[in-house]
Amino acid sequence: MRLLSDDRFQGIGIWGLGGVGKTTMVTVSKNLDMKRLQTQIALRLNLETKMEESVERMALRLQQRLMNEEKYLLILDDVWQKLDLDSLGVPQPDVHKGSKIILTTRFMEVCRKMMTGVEVKVDVLNDEEAWQLFSQKAGDVAHLEGTKPFAEAIARECCRLPLAIIIVGATMRRKTKVEL
């Protein structure tokens, strides 16, 4: 949140392994579909979309709409390669003062190519944090005398990735016996 209020940074890159907890708002993904991405942005701006409209025309309309805003925050999740903001229809934040673009990616290089002003690496949890999250999601079963060693081993197999820990821990919740 501190970075969002810091006027020195218009672009913020958040990067780390899949499953470490990067936020999802607008999903870009590996297979970039410019039209679909434009449509997602237009819908959030309450801007009418037309199926027959070209990518170029939609980019122009998006840019005009965003320039009319006092400022905007655009969050792009799961960016795999440099995204041409002009072709998308998003004004550069340094031109539109007060606006911010946050992107999440698995690759620091994408942050650099997108010229983010600051990069934040999201790392895996440490062992203690991983166990606390797992035991919270798994509940009492994680602490039972007969199951605790298995629960600890399962938590380690999640490689300290929050998403994996949450899913596996929740699956163990209310289990009364260990099945191998």
C-alpha positions as CSV (number, residue, x, y, z in Angstrom):
1,M,0.0,0.0,0.0
2,R,2.9,2.3,0.7
3,L,4.1,2.0,-2.9
4,L,0.6,2.9,-4.2
5,S,0.7,6.3,-2.4
6,D,4.3,7.0,-3.4
7,D,4.3,9.4,-6.4
8,R,7.8,8.4,-7.4
9,F,6.5,5.1,-8.8
10,Q,4.0,4.8,-11.6
11,G,4.7,1.1,-12.3
12,I,5.0,-1.6,-9.7
13,G,6.2,-5.1,-10.6
14,I,5.3,-8.0,-8.3
15,W,7.1,-11.2,-9.1
16,G,7.6,-14.7,-7.7
17,L,6.8,-18.3,-8.2
18,G,3.3,-19.5,-9.1
19,G,1.3,-20.1,-6.0
20,V,3.2,-17.7,-3.7
21,G,0.3,-15.3,-3.4
22,K,0.3,-12.7,-6.1
23,T,-3.1,-11.0,-6.4
24,T,-5.6,-11.6,-9.2
25,M,-7.6,-8.8,-10.6
26,V,-7.2,-8.7,-14.4
27,T,-5.7,-11.9,-15.7
28,V,-3.4,-11.5,-18.7
29,S,-1.9,-15.0,-18.8
30,K,0.5,-16.8,-21.0
31,N,-1.7,-16.8,-24.1
32,L,-2.2,-13.0,-24.6
33,D,-5.5,-12.2,-26.2
34,M,-5.5,-8.4,-26.6
35,K,-9.2,-8.2,-27.5
36,R,-10.2,-10.2,-24.4
37,L,-8.0,-8.0,-22.2
38,Q,-9.4,-4.8,-23.7
39,T,-13.0,-6.2,-23.1
40,Q,-12.1,-6.9,-19.4
41,I,-10.9,-3.4,-18.9
42,A,-13.8,-1.8,-20.8
43,L,-16.3,-3.7,-18.6
44,R,-14.7,-2.4,-15.5
45,L,-14.9,1.1,-16.9
46,N,-18.6,0.6,-17.8
47,L,-17.6,1.2,-21.4
48,E,-19.7,-0.4,-24.1
49,T,-18.0,-3.1,-26.1
50,K,-18.7,-4.1,-29.7
51,M,-17.7,-7.5,-31.0
52,E,-17.0,-6.2,-34.5
53,E,-14.8,-3.4,-33.2
54,S,-11.1,-3.6,-34.1
55,V,-8.4,-3.9,-31.5
56,E,-7.0,-0.5,-32.7
57,R,-10.4,1.2,-32.4
58,M,-11.0,-0.2,-28.9
59,A,-7.5,0.9,-27.9
60,L,-8.4,4.5,-28.9
61,R,-11.7,4.4,-27.0
62,L,-10.0,3.0,-23.9
63,Q,-7.3,5.5,-24.0
64,Q,-9.8,8.4,-24.4
65,R,-11.9,7.1,-21.5
66,L,-8.9,6.6,-19.2
67,M,-7.5,10.1,-20.0
68,N,-10.8,11.5,-18.8
69,E,-10.3,9.9,-15.4
70,E,-8.6,11.9,-12.7
71,K,-6.3,8.9,-12.2
72,Y,-6.6,5.1,-12.6
73,L,-5.1,1.9,-11.1
74,L,-4.7,-1.0,-13.4
75,I,-3.7,-4.4,-12.1
76,L,-2.5,-6.9,-14.6
77,D,-2.0,-10.4,-13.2
78,D,0.0,-13.3,-14.6
79,V,1.9,-11.3,-17.3
80,W,4.3,-13.6,-19.2
81,Q,5.8,-11.1,-21.6
82,K,6.1,-7.4,-22.2
83,L,2.7,-5.9,-22.9
84,D,2.4,-2.9,-25.2
85,L,0.2,-0.5,-23.2
86,D,-0.3,1.8,-26.2
87,S,-1.7,-1.0,-28.3
88,L,-3.9,-2.1,-25.4
89,G,-5.2,1.5,-25.0
90,V,-3.8,2.3,-21.6
91,P,-2.1,5.7,-21.3
92,Q,1.4,5.5,-19.8
93,P,1.2,6.3,-16.1
94,D,4.0,8.8,-16.3
95,V,1.9,10.8,-18.8
96,H,-1.3,10.5,-16.8
97,K,-0.1,11.7,-13.4
98,G,-1.3,9.9,-10.3
99,S,-2.2,6.7,-12.2
100,K,-0.6,3.4,-11.4
101,I,-0.1,0.1,-13.1
102,I,0.6,-3.0,-11.0
103,L,1.6,-6.2,-12.7
104,T,2.2,-9.7,-11.3
105,T,4.6,-12.0,-13.1
106,R,6.8,-15.0,-12.5
107,F,9.7,-13.2,-14.1
108,M,11.8,-10.2,-13.0
109,E,12.7,-9.6,-16.7
110,V,9.0,-8.9,-17.5
111,C,9.1,-6.2,-14.8
112,R,12.2,-4.6,-16.3
113,K,10.8,-4.7,-19.9
114,M,7.6,-3.1,-18.7
115,M,9.8,-0.4,-17.0
116,T,8.2,-0.7,-13.6
117,G,9.6,1.9,-11.2
118,V,9.9,-0.7,-8.4
119,E,9.9,-4.4,-8.2
120,V,8.7,-6.4,-5.2
121,K,9.7,-10.1,-5.0
122,V,7.1,-12.3,-3.3
123,D,8.9,-15.3,-1.9
124,V,7.8,-18.6,-0.5
125,L,7.0,-18.9,3.2
126,N,9.6,-19.8,5.7
127,D,9.2,-23.2,7.5
128,E,7.4,-21.8,10.5
129,E,5.0,-19.7,8.5
130,A,4.3,-22.7,6.2
131,W,3.5,-24.9,9.2
132,Q,1.3,-22.3,10.8
133,L,-0.7,-21.8,7.6
134,F,-1.0,-25.5,7.1
135,S,-2.1,-26.3,10.6
136,Q,-4.6,-23.4,10.5
137,K,-6.2,-24.8,7.3
138,A,-6.0,-28.4,8.3
139,G,-7.4,-27.8,11.8
140,D,-7.1,-30.2,14.8
141,V,-6.1,-33.2,12.6
142,A,-2.7,-31.6,12.1
143,H,-1.9,-31.8,15.8
144,L,-3.2,-35.2,16.7
145,E,-0.5,-37.5,18.1
146,G,-0.9,-40.1,15.3
147,T,-1.2,-37.7,12.4
148,K,1.2,-34.9,13.3
149,P,4.3,-36.4,11.7
150,F,2.3,-37.1,8.5
151,A,0.8,-33.6,8.5
152,E,4.3,-32.1,8.9
153,A,5.6,-34.2,6.0
154,I,2.6,-33.2,3.8
155,A,3.2,-29.5,4.6
156,R,6.9,-29.9,3.6
157,E,5.8,-31.5,0.3
158,C,3.9,-28.2,-0.5
159,C,7.3,-26.5,-0.9
160,R,6.2,-23.6,1.3
161,L,3.9,-22.3,-1.4
162,P,0.8,-20.7,0.2
163,L,-1.7,-21.8,-2.5
164,A,-0.6,-25.4,-2.3
165,I,-0.6,-25.3,1.5
166,I,-4.1,-23.8,1.6
167,I,-5.6,-26.4,-0.8
168,V,-3.9,-29.4,0.8
169,G,-4.5,-28.2,4.3
170,A,-8.2,-27.6,3.7
171,T,-8.5,-31.1,2.2
172,M,-7.1,-32.6,5.4
173,R,-9.5,-30.7,7.6
174,R,-11.8,-33.0,9.6
175,K,-10.0,-36.2,8.4
176,T,-9.9,-38.7,11.2
177,K,-7.4,-41.2,9.9
178,V,-4.3,-41.1,7.7
179,E,-4.6,-42.9,4.4
180,L,-1.4,-43.7,2.5
